Amino acid sequence: MAEKYVQTLERSLDILEVLAHTEEPLGVTEIGNRISLHKSTVHRILQTLCYRGYVEKEKNSERYKLGIKIVELGIRFFNDLEIRIVAGPILEDLAKSLDEVVHLVLHDDGEVVYIDKRESSHVVSMRSKVGRRAPMHCTAVGKALLSTMPEEEVMRILETKGMPGYTPNTLIEPAKLLENLDEIRNTQISVEFEEDEIRIICLGTPVYDFSGRAIGAISVSGPAARIREKGIEHIGQELKRSGEIISAKLGYSYFKR
């Protein structure tokens, strides 16, 4: 009986993960095909998830999407993250000072996850949003985090996740990326020149906890022309200073480096 219960729970989580990783609501058959589950089983589980508010059924259709209960749990999780609480005011000050978009990310399973974002006064179109996962090899925050890792760990991530090219500027050769990471280790500032999105330049820097472990990274992003006009060196130093303040508040001592 216990084994059957665990299997049902696992299938429920599979369905939630499928809905979380799609931009559009899905039908029962589509969900079933993605997790190799019969549509009758999918339908039965969906009814329970809908009843509890974790999934919603679209009006006038047989398609499903995540429900408000998931949002409530997510907000509670984000609010409980110490790094997000500590970093919040500093991210706000940085965004106002530079008037560009500022991000905070964590590393998870070879990718970065955006957990906070501060907007600029300008209208800037970019893919980043809280909850989004992104590759490490072509994002400033990702490279900032990779620069804190041993080379063998970096290579394991690259071998597992690959190095797809998202723009003509994306680094797709491990040797070139490793060379770039050496530079970042020296400066603590990563620069991504339109590697993830065309016409967007992003700068990143790691954030450390009391043990000296890089637990996240912050970044400043904006249109390439405006970032260059404001000065990459200036933005980088402001960003680095903000990262150091966050790290210090998390108990990290730069005198131990």
C-alpha positions as CSV (number, residue, x, y, z in Angstrom):
1,M,0.0,0.0,0.0
2,A,2.8,2.4,0.9
3,E,4.6,1.6,-2.4
4,K,1.5,2.5,-4.4
5,Y,1.1,5.7,-2.4
6,V,4.7,6.8,-3.1
7,Q,4.3,6.0,-6.8
8,T,1.1,8.2,-7.0
9,L,3.0,11.0,-5.3
10,E,5.9,10.7,-7.7
11,R,3.5,10.9,-10.6
12,S,1.8,13.9,-9.2
13,L,5.2,15.7,-8.9
14,D,6.0,14.7,-12.5
15,I,2.8,16.4,-13.7
16,L,3.5,19.5,-11.7
17,E,7.1,19.7,-13.1
18,V,5.8,19.3,-16.7
19,L,3.3,22.1,-16.2
20,A,6.1,24.2,-14.6
21,H,8.4,23.9,-17.6
22,T,5.9,24.8,-20.3
23,E,4.8,28.3,-21.5
24,E,1.3,27.1,-22.5
25,P,-1.4,25.1,-20.7
26,L,-1.4,21.4,-21.6
27,G,-4.1,18.8,-22.2
28,V,-4.3,15.4,-20.5
29,T,-2.8,13.6,-23.5
30,E,0.1,16.0,-23.9
31,I,1.0,15.6,-20.2
32,G,0.7,11.9,-20.4
33,N,3.0,11.7,-23.5
34,R,5.7,13.7,-21.8
35,I,5.9,11.5,-18.7
36,S,4.8,8.2,-20.4
37,L,1.7,7.9,-18.3
38,H,-1.8,6.8,-19.5
39,K,-4.2,9.6,-19.8
40,S,-6.8,8.1,-17.5
41,T,-4.1,8.1,-14.7
42,V,-3.1,11.7,-15.5
43,H,-6.8,12.8,-15.5
44,R,-7.4,11.2,-12.1
45,I,-4.3,12.9,-10.5
46,L,-5.2,16.2,-12.1
47,Q,-8.6,16.2,-10.5
48,T,-7.0,15.9,-7.1
49,L,-4.5,18.6,-7.9
50,C,-7.2,20.9,-9.1
51,Y,-9.3,20.3,-6.0
52,R,-6.3,21.3,-3.8
53,G,-5.5,24.4,-5.9
54,Y,-2.1,23.2,-7.2
55,V,-3.4,23.0,-10.8
56,E,-6.1,25.0,-12.6
57,K,-8.3,23.9,-15.5
58,E,-8.8,26.6,-18.2
59,K,-12.4,27.7,-18.7
60,N,-14.0,26.3,-21.8
61,S,-11.1,24.0,-22.6
62,E,-9.6,20.7,-21.4
63,R,-6.2,22.2,-20.7
64,Y,-4.4,22.6,-17.4
65,K,-1.8,25.0,-15.8
66,L,-0.3,25.5,-12.4
67,G,-2.6,26.9,-9.8
68,I,-2.4,29.7,-7.2
69,K,-1.4,27.3,-4.5
70,I,2.0,26.8,-6.2
71,V,2.5,30.5,-6.3
72,E,1.8,30.8,-2.6
73,L,4.3,28.1,-1.8
74,G,6.9,29.6,-4.1
75,I,6.5,33.0,-2.5
76,R,6.9,31.5,1.0
77,F,10.0,29.7,-0.1
78,F,11.6,32.8,-1.7
79,N,10.7,34.9,1.4
80,D,12.5,32.4,3.6
81,L,15.7,32.5,1.6
82,E,18.2,34.4,3.8
83,I,20.3,35.5,0.8
84,R,17.2,37.1,-0.8
85,I,16.3,38.9,2.4
86,V,19.8,40.2,3.0
87,A,20.4,41.1,-0.7
88,G,17.0,42.9,-1.3
89,P,17.9,46.4,-0.1
90,I,21.3,46.3,-1.7
91,L,19.9,45.1,-5.1
92,E,17.4,48.0,-4.8
93,D,20.1,50.6,-4.2
94,L,22.2,49.2,-7.1
95,A,19.3,49.2,-9.5
96,K,18.5,52.8,-8.6
97,S,22.1,53.9,-8.7
98,L,22.8,52.5,-12.2
99,D,19.2,52.5,-13.5
100,E,19.6,49.1,-15.0
101,V,18.0,45.7,-14.4
102,V,19.6,43.8,-11.4
103,H,19.3,40.1,-10.8
104,L,20.1,37.6,-7.9
105,V,20.5,34.0,-8.8
106,L,21.3,30.7,-7.1
107,H,23.1,27.7,-8.6
108,D,21.1,24.5,-8.9
109,D,22.1,21.3,-10.8
110,G,24.4,22.9,-13.3
111,E,22.1,25.9,-14.0
112,V,21.3,29.3,-12.5
113,V,17.8,30.1,-11.1
114,Y,16.7,33.7,-10.9
115,I,15.3,34.3,-7.4
116,D,15.0,38.1,-7.4
117,K,15.0,40.9,-9.9
118,R,14.9,44.7,-9.8
119,E,13.8,46.7,-12.8
120,S,15.2,49.9,-14.2
121,S,13.1,53.0,-15.2
122,H,13.7,52.0,-18.9
123,V,11.6,49.5,-20.8
124,V,14.0,46.6,-21.3
125,S,13.0,43.4,-23.1
126,M,14.8,40.4,-21.8
127,R,14.0,36.8,-21.0
128,S,15.0,36.9,-17.3
129,K,12.3,36.6,-14.7
130,V,12.0,35.2,-11.2
131,G,11.9,31.5,-11.3
132,R,13.6,31.2,-14.7
133,R,16.4,28.7,-15.1
134,A,19.3,29.6,-17.4
135,P,22.6,28.0,-18.6
136,M,25.8,28.8,-16.8
137,H,28.3,29.0,-19.8
138,C,26.7,32.0,-21.5
139,T,25.3,34.1,-18.6
140,A,27.3,36.5,-16.5
141,V,25.9,35.1,-13.3
142,G,26.6,31.6,-14.5
143,K,30.2,32.4,-15.4
144,A,30.7,34.2,-12.1
145,L,29.6,31.1,-10.2
146,L,31.7,28.7,-12.5
147,S,34.8,30.8,-11.8
148,T,34.5,29.8,-8.1
149,M,34.5,26.1,-8.9
150,P,37.4,23.6,-9.4
151,E,38.0,22.9,-13.1
152,E,36.8,19.3,-12.8
153,E,33.5,20.5,-11.5
154,V,33.2,23.0,-14.3
155,M,33.9,20.3,-16.9
156,R,31.4,18.0,-15.4
157,I,28.7,20.7,-15.7
158,L,29.7,21.4,-19.3
159,E,29.7,17.8,-20.2
160,T,26.3,17.3,-18.6
161,K,24.6,20.4,-19.8
162,G,26.5,21.0,-23.0
163,M,27.5,24.4,-24.5
164,P,24.7,25.4,-26.9
165,G,25.2,28.6,-28.9
166,Y,22.3,31.0,-28.3
167,T,23.9,33.9,-30.3
168,P,26.9,34.2,-32.6
169,N,28.9,35.5,-29.5
170,T,28.2,32.5,-27.2
171,L,31.4,30.7,-26.1
172,I,30.9,27.1,-27.2
173,E,34.5,25.8,-26.7
174,P,35.4,24.6,-23.2
175,A,39.0,25.9,-23.6
176,K,37.9,29.4,-24.3
177,L,35.4,29.4,-21.4
178,L,38.1,28.1,-19.0
179,E,40.4,30.9,-20.1
180,N,37.6,33.4,-19.5
181,L,37.0,31.9,-16.0
182,D,40.6,32.5,-15.1
183,E,40.1,36.2,-15.9
184,I,37.0,36.3,-13.8
185,R,38.7,34.7,-10.8
186,N,41.2,37.6,-10.8
187,T,38.7,40.4,-11.1
188,Q,35.6,38.8,-9.5
189,I,33.6,40.4,-12.4
190,S,32.2,38.5,-15.3
191,V,31.1,40.2,-18.5
192,E,28.7,38.6,-21.0
193,F,28.8,40.4,-24.3
194,E,25.5,39.4,-26.0
195,E,26.2,35.7,-25.4
196,D,22.7,34.8,-24.1
197,E,20.6,37.5,-25.8
198,I,21.5,39.8,-28.7
199,R,21.8,43.5,-27.8
200,I,22.1,42.7,-24.1
201,I,25.3,43.1,-22.1
202,C,25.3,41.6,-18.6
203,L,27.9,41.8,-15.8
204,G,28.0,39.4,-12.8
205,T,29.9,38.8,-9.6
206,P,29.7,36.0,-7.0
207,V,28.2,36.2,-3.5
208,Y,29.8,34.2,-0.7
209,D,28.5,32.9,2.6
210,F,30.3,32.8,6.0
211,S,32.2,29.6,5.0
212,G,33.6,31.1,1.8
213,R,31.3,29.2,-0.5
214,A,29.8,31.0,-3.5
215,I,26.1,30.5,-2.9
216,G,24.8,32.9,-5.5
217,A,25.6,35.7,-7.9
218,I,24.2,39.1,-8.7
219,S,24.2,40.9,-12.1
220,V,23.5,44.1,-13.9
221,S,21.9,43.9,-17.4
222,G,21.0,46.4,-20.0
223,P,21.0,47.3,-23.7
224,A,24.6,46.9,-25.1
225,A,24.9,50.6,-26.3
226,R,23.7,52.0,-22.9
227,I,25.9,49.7,-20.9
228,R,29.0,50.8,-22.9
229,E,28.0,54.4,-22.6
230,K,27.8,54.2,-18.8
231,G,31.1,52.4,-18.7
232,I,31.6,48.7,-18.2
233,E,34.5,49.3,-15.8
234,H,32.3,51.7,-13.7
235,I,29.3,49.3,-13.7
236,G,31.6,46.4,-12.8
237,Q,33.1,48.1,-9.8
238,E,29.6,49.2,-8.5
239,L,28.4,45.6,-9.0
240,K,31.4,44.1,-7.3
241,R,31.0,46.5,-4.3
242,S,27.4,45.5,-3.9
243,G,28.3,41.8,-4.0
244,E,30.9,42.3,-1.3
245,I,28.4,44.1,0.9
246,I,25.9,41.2,0.5
247,S,28.7,38.6,1.2
248,A,29.8,40.5,4.3
249,K,26.3,40.6,5.6
250,L,26.1,36.8,5.1
251,G,29.3,36.5,7.3
252,Y,32.0,36.3,4.7
253,S,35.3,37.9,5.5
254,Y,37.3,39.1,2.5
255,F,40.4,39.3,4.7
256,K,40.5,35.4,4.6
257,R,40.8,35.3,0.9
